[in-house]
Amino acid sequence: MKKRAYKKLIGHYKTQAAIAAAGGVSRTTVTNWKQQINGASAKAAIKLSRDSGIPAEQICEALK
């Protein structure tokens, strides 16, 4: 996940825990997104997109 998308998620949800809850993933997974260890899955990206209005393609690069 690109830093820009992560910043948008933090701007909307305020905490990693809130992102994790909305995306149906663990907080550790969100930390891995922040550190660019791995990216968001399509399933998590779609959940987050529906709630935040951030395009899923920005959250999950595989959807582009």
QUIGI-V401298 format. One line per field, one symbol per residue. ss: DSSP state (~ for helix, > for strand, _ for the rest). phi: phi as a letter, one per 20 degrees, with the letter a starting at -180 (. if undefined). burial: I if it has 16 or more other C-alpha atoms within 10 Angstrom, else O. A space follows every 50 residues. Layout:
BEGIN
ss = ???
phi = ???
burial = ???
END
This chain:
BEGIN
ss = __~~~~~~~~~~~__~~~~~~~~___~~~~~~~~_______~~~~~~~~~ ~~___~~~~_~~~_
phi = .fgffffffffeemcffffgffemcefffffffgelfbdfffffffffff eenfggffedffef
burial = IOOOIIOOIOOOIOOIIIIIOIIOOOIOIIOOIIOOOOIIIIOIIIOIIO OIOIOIOIIIOOOO
END
